């Protein structure tokens, strides 16, 4: 097994490991990221960076996104090595930096500056989706074949600086607030793209009537305002049928009594597959209706997807039949984005599959408070992932 820590910049490491296989197929990559988002310890029941084990769970920032996944992928590679039975293909492990900031200095850097670590890999297994638990305990395996694309922008409002005791009629801050209020009140149009329509149609047989028929014909069903309101109450479902705009970072004056000359806000916009960022930007300008507010693009890249009928999907189905009692496997589209697009641009079919069985309560801890992963998922995740790797069909390497 070859191992290397590759720095994209001083102190910013990316782990690369390669376990040789029998050469009967092109390599498969296990991709994860090592960076995490911040955590405010005041809102957590345990220290967020302590890795506390309690009640059958490991608590900590990154437990699900994405250090827990990295640990399972590493242990899957070690399990294959210890078994003495090589896979039909080489197994590559990549645990990268910078994903939470867009991946430019992590997976993106490796693809562009060290393409040898990716080589001619056929598949990549990354974060993105997982094994869902439905009402009544039924499990459904979701494998992400596509994602919404990020379009992060920064709004900047300008005005005359001054003393807070003598405010003018309009300041940079109040101008920004007015723009944000217009955005808050704006509802982006409903648009059911083909991959999303296919996804819900695949879920439809798992539901009872009348929901079964409505999901099978989602675009038409959402014309009904009553059903639309019910459907959109679920944040994930809502995000899959429209572009979303979420204000996040706000910046203004550093002092209470100082009127700043500039105030800004970051918007985390997520666009449906096929949407053009330039056209969405025009829509955003129309909604704001204030030419004095500038809009700067912070992050944007095209949407991408992978074949929903590939050998990797077949391998997941084989695992689900053996490990999960024949749980259905559904190719999905996720509202978030991952580093998979960098691998797809390199010609690697990339899929979002985390071998964890997660409840909605556990899902909600990602980027939130008391993030946790069960010990059973860490153990079972290794076994399920190894099963998927061994079930991958062989082909002549090229």
VOTINU-30633 format. One record per residue (C-alpha): residue in three letters; x, y, z. Coordinates in steps of 0.02 Angstrom, whole numbers, plus 50000, padded with zeros to 5 digits. Example, Ala and Ser with C-alpha at 12.3 -4.5 7.8 and 13.67 -1.06 7.14 Angstrom:
<rs>
  code     xx     yy     zz
   ALA  50615  49775  50390
   SER  50684  49947  50357
</rs>
This chain:
<rs>
  code     xx     yy     zz
   UNK  50000  50000  50000
   UNK  50071  50170  49951
   UNK  50032  50321  50060
   UNK  50070  50505  50037
   UNK  50019  50669  50119
   UNK  50007  50800  49981
   UNK  50005  50983  50028
   UNK  49907  51100  49915
   UNK  49984  51243  50015
   UNK  50098  51243  50168
   UNK  50011  51152  50309
   UNK  49858  51105  50205
   UNK  49871  50918  50187
   UNK  49776  50793  50080
   UNK  49793  50607  50117
   UNK  49819  50490  49970
   UNK  49833  50302  49985
   UNK  49826  50164  49854
   UNK  49797  49979  49881
   UNK  49838  49873  49727
   UNK  49705  49754  49662
   UNK  49707  49613  49534
   UNK  49701  49731  49386
   UNK  49535  49665  49319
   UNK  49457  49838  49319
   UNK  49497  50022  49331
   UNK  49523  50093  49506
   UNK  49386  50150  49624
   UNK  49410  50303  49735
   UNK  49347  50326  49912
   UNK  49334  50514  49936
   UNK  49305  50613  50095
   UNK  49359  50780  50167
   UNK  49447  50822  50330
   UNK  49394  51003  50354
   UNK  49238  51048  50452
   UNK  49126  51198  50481
   UNK  49139  51295  50646
   UNK  49045  51244  50802
   UNK  48988  51353  50946
   UNK  49020  51255  51106
   UNK  48889  51357  51199
   UNK  48750  51270  51103
   UNK  48818  51092  51118
   UNK  48783  50970  51257
   UNK  48964  50905  51244
   UNK  49125  50991  51185
   UNK  49110  50991  50994
   UNK  49290  50942  50961
   UNK  49314  50813  51097
   UNK  49246  50660  51006
   UNK  49139  50613  51155
   UNK  49068  50436  51155
   UNK  48901  50428  51244
   UNK  48742  50326  51231
   UNK  48800  50227  51080
   UNK  48853  50382  50982
   UNK  49012  50477  50947
   UNK  48977  50664  50962
   UNK  49081  50798  50877
   UNK  49092  50918  50733
   UNK  49128  50814  50579
   UNK  49054  50653  50649
   UNK  48944  50642  50494
   UNK  49021  50778  50386
   UNK  49145  50709  50355
   UNK  49273  50636  50477
   UNK  49161  50488  50520
   UNK  49148  50447  50336
   UNK  49337  50465  50316
   UNK  49363  50343  50459
   UNK  49245  50215  50383
   UNK  49327  50230  50211
   UNK  49500  50209  50289
   UNK  49444  50057  50389
   UNK  49365  49982  50234
   UNK  49533  49994  50145
   UNK  49621  49917  50295
   UNK  49491  49778  50304
   UNK  49521  49734  50122
   UNK  49710  49734  50152
   UNK  49696  49625  50308
   UNK  49581  49501  50221
   UNK  49720  49446  50105
   UNK  49595  49446  49961
   UNK  49631  49593  49844
   UNK  49491  49680  49751
   UNK  49477  49659  49563
   UNK  49536  49839  49547
   UNK  49651  49960  49638
   UNK  49573  50051  49785
   UNK  49618  50235  49806
   UNK  49585  50334  49966
   UNK  49577  50524  49958
   UNK  49543  50624  50116
   UNK  49555  50805  50064
   UNK  49555  50983  50128
   UNK  49445  51133  50090
   UNK  49280  51051  50039
   UNK  49177  51162  50152
   UNK  49251  51314  50062
   UNK  49220  51243  49888
   UNK  49361  51117  49871
   UNK  49475  51223  49762
   UNK  49624  51190  49875
   UNK  49579  51008  49907
   UNK  49502  50889  49781
   UNK  49504  51024  49647
   UNK  49690  51055  49674
   UNK  49730  50869  49666
   UNK  49634  50843  49503
   UNK  49723  50989  49420
   UNK  49898  50977  49497
   UNK  49915  50792  49539
   UNK  49805  50702  49413
   UNK  49913  50547  49440
   UNK  49824  50514  49606
   UNK  49659  50500  49512
   UNK  49730  50418  49358
   UNK  49606  50320  49254
   UNK  49487  50281  49397
   UNK  49315  50222  49343
   UNK  49213  50259  49500
   UNK  49217  50373  49650
   UNK  49115  50348  49810
   UNK  49093  50511  49906
   UNK  48976  50591  50032
   UNK  48807  50649  49968
   UNK  48670  50529  50020
   UNK  48643  50379  50133
   UNK  48521  50246  50193
   UNK  48358  50331  50245
   UNK  48234  50267  50374
   UNK  48052  50294  50328
   UNK  47902  50299  50444
   UNK  47877  50125  50514
   UNK  48063  50085  50505
   UNK  48075  50039  50321
   UNK  48245  50077  50246
   UNK  48281  50151  50075
   UNK  48455  50168  50002
   UNK  48484  50335  49916
   UNK  48633  50353  49800
   UNK  48664  50531  49739
   UNK  48693  50537  49551
   UNK  48675  50727  49539
   UNK  48677  50884  49644
   UNK  48615  51061  49643
   UNK  48754  51182  49603
   UNK  48814  51323  49717
   UNK  48802  51503  49664
   UNK  48871  51601  49811
   UNK  48861  51789  49794
   UNK  48900  51942  49898
   UNK  48786  52094  49902
   UNK  48873  52259  49939
   UNK  48776  52417  49982
   UNK  48858  52588  49993
   UNK  48814  52749  50082
   UNK  48884  52898  50172
   UNK  48983  52859  50329
   UNK  48943  52957  50486
   UNK  48893  52961  50668
   UNK  48752  52850  50727
   UNK  48674  52996  50821
   UNK  48634  53091  50660
   UNK  48578  52963  50531
   UNK  48537  53014  50352
   UNK  48374  52951  50271
   UNK  48463  52803  50193
   UNK  48625  52716  50243
   UNK  48723  52569  50175
   UNK  48648  52461  50312
   UNK  48467  52511  50284
   UNK  48489  52494  50096
   UNK  48556  52318  50122
   UNK  48413  52276  50240
   UNK  48286  52334  50112
   UNK  48367  52222  49980
   UNK  48370  52073  50096
   UNK  48188  52097  50141
   UNK  48141  52092  49957
   UNK  48240  51931  49939
   UNK  48155  51859  50094
   UNK  47984  51892  50020
   UNK  48029  51824  49848
   UNK  47978  51645  49806
   UNK  48078  51567  49667
   UNK  47973  51475  49536
   UNK  47936  51290  49549
   UNK  48034  51191  49420
   UNK  48037  51000  49421
   UNK  48192  50948  49323
   UNK  48202  50775  49247
   UNK  48323  50696  49374
   UNK  48214  50756  49519
   UNK  48056  50694  49434
   UNK  48137  50523  49409
   UNK  48193  50520  49590
   UNK  48020  50550  49662
   UNK  47941  50430  49538
   UNK  48059  50296  49605
   UNK  48004  50337  49783
   UNK  47819  50335  49739
   UNK  47790  50145  49751
   UNK  47850  50152  49932
   UNK  47707  50268  49982
   UNK  47520  50242  50004
   UNK  47386  50326  49900
   UNK  47352  50466  49864
   UNK  47535  50517  49892
   UNK  47595  50375  49781
   UNK  47506  50445  49627
   UNK  47557  50624  49667
   UNK  47742  50581  49679
   UNK  47732  50475  49521
   UNK  47674  50631  49427
   UNK  47759  50765  49530
   UNK  47763  50908  49406
   UNK  47576  50900  49377
   UNK  47540  50871  49562
   UNK  47632  51029  49613
   UNK  47508  51133  49511
   UNK  47389  51101  49656
   UNK  47427  51240  49783
   UNK  47368  51134  49929
   UNK  47485  50991  49886
   UNK  47626  51114  49846
   UNK  47610  51192  50020
   UNK  47614  51020  50101
   UNK  47759  50959  49994
   UNK  47863  51117  50021
   UNK  47848  51108  50210
   UNK  47986  50979  50202
   UNK  48144  51087  50177
   UNK  48236  50953  50078
   UNK  48089  50923  49960
   UNK  48064  51110  49938
   UNK  48248  51132  49892
   UNK  48235  50999  49756
   UNK  48098  51087  49657
   UNK  48160  51267  49656
   UNK  48316  51373  49667
   UNK  48349  51429  49846
   UNK  48423  51588  49918
   UNK  48488  51590  50097
   UNK  48568  51746  50176
   UNK  48712  51692  50287
   UNK  48859  51809  50322
   UNK  48816  51989  50368
   UNK  48946  52128  50385
   UNK  48924  52310  50432
   UNK  48999  52429  50557
   UNK  49128  52373  50685
   UNK  49059  52502  50808
   UNK  48883  52532  50872
   UNK  48893  52721  50849
   UNK  48974  52720  50676
   UNK  48873  52720  50515
   UNK  48978  52619  50392
   UNK  49010  52671  50213
   UNK  48983  52490  50161
   UNK  48875  52346  50217
   UNK  48870  52172  50141
   UNK  48783  52005  50146
   UNK  48829  51834  50078
   UNK  48692  51734  49993
   UNK  48705  51545  49981
   UNK  48607  51515  49820
   UNK  48583  51337  49758
   UNK  48530  51311  49577
   UNK  48440  51164  49500
   UNK  48531  51061  49367
   UNK  48522  51151  49200
   UNK  48501  51326  49273
   UNK  48617  51461  49207
   UNK  48700  51568  49342
   UNK  48698  51722  49229
   UNK  48509  51711  49208
   UNK  48483  51684  49394
   UNK  48592  51836  49429
   UNK  48479  51941  49317
   UNK  48328  51878  49416
   UNK  48414  51925  49578
   UNK  48449  52101  49514
   UNK  48266  52120  49464
   UNK  48208  52064  49637
   UNK  48324  52186  49726
   UNK  48281  52329  49608
   UNK  48425  52439  49666
   UNK  48568  52471  49544
   UNK  48674  52545  49683
   UNK  48694  52373  49762
   UNK  48834  52276  49681
   UNK  48833  52086  49668
   UNK  48997  51990  49670
   UNK  49007  51804  49628
   UNK  49102  51707  49761
   UNK  49080  51528  49700
   UNK  49000  51451  49547
   UNK  49025  51296  49441
   UNK  48916  51195  49321
   UNK  48803  51055  49382
   UNK  48857  50877  49342
   UNK  48787  50702  49358
   UNK  48831  50518  49339
   UNK  48746  50368  49258
   UNK  48603  50302  49369
   UNK  48620  50128  49291
   UNK  48806  50100  49315
   UNK  48900  49953  49387
   UNK  48920  50046  49551
   UNK  48732  50065  49571
   UNK  48718  49878  49536
   UNK  48848  49845  49672
   UNK  48749  49948  49798
   UNK  48592  49849  49752
   UNK  48688  49688  49783
   UNK  48742  49752  49955
   UNK  48564  49806  49996
   UNK  48499  49633  49952
   UNK  48629  49549  50064
   UNK  48639  49672  50209
   UNK  48476  49768  50213
   UNK  48344  49639  50175
   UNK  48323  49692  49994
   UNK  48297  49877  50033
   UNK  48260  49974  49873
   UNK  48402  50077  49797
   UNK  48351  50247  49727
   UNK  48464  50361  49623
   UNK  48443  50533  49702
   UNK  48479  50717  49677
   UNK  48543  50812  49829
   UNK  48512  50994  49874
   UNK  48691  51017  49933
   UNK  48853  51003  49835
   UNK  49011  50902  49861
   UNK  49182  50880  49780
   UNK  49110  50749  49661
   UNK  49102  50875  49519
   UNK  49292  50887  49515
   UNK  49304  50700  49486
   UNK  49165  50700  49356
   UNK  49258  50836  49261
   UNK  49406  50715  49258
   UNK  49298  50577  49184
   UNK  49267  50481  49346
   UNK  49087  50426  49376
   UNK  49055  50492  49551
   UNK  48917  50444  49672
   UNK  48860  50506  49841
   UNK  48840  50355  49952
   UNK  48875  50351  50139
   UNK  48844  50175  50209
   UNK  48757  50244  50364
   UNK  48576  50213  50416
   UNK  48519  50385  50473
   UNK  48360  50452  50550
   UNK  48299  50627  50510
   UNK  48354  50683  50683
   UNK  48531  50624  50648
   UNK  48531  50705  50476
   UNK  48484  50873  50550
   UNK  48642  50877  50656
   UNK  48752  50900  50501
   UNK  48819  51080  50513
   UNK  48707  51095  50666
   UNK  48713  51063  50852
   UNK  48765  50898  50933
   UNK  48822  50817  50771
   UNK  48840  50631  50800
   UNK  48862  50461  50721
   UNK  48813  50297  50801
   UNK  48945  50169  50842
   UNK  48838  50042  50751
   UNK  48849  50148  50592
   UNK  49038  50157  50607
   UNK  49048  49968  50623
   UNK  48912  49924  50499
   UNK  48969  50058  50377
   UNK  49138  49973  50354
   UNK  49055  49805  50320
   UNK  48928  49879  50198
   UNK  49062  49978  50105
   UNK  49175  49827  50085
   UNK  49026  49729  50018
   UNK  48997  49864  49886
   UNK  49180  49865  49836
   UNK  49184  49676  49815
   UNK  49022  49677  49714
   UNK  49087  49798  49584
   UNK  49086  49713  49413
   UNK  49254  49684  49332
   UNK  49307  49750  49163
   UNK  49465  49756  49063
   UNK  49575  49901  49126
   UNK  49621  50039  49005
</rs>
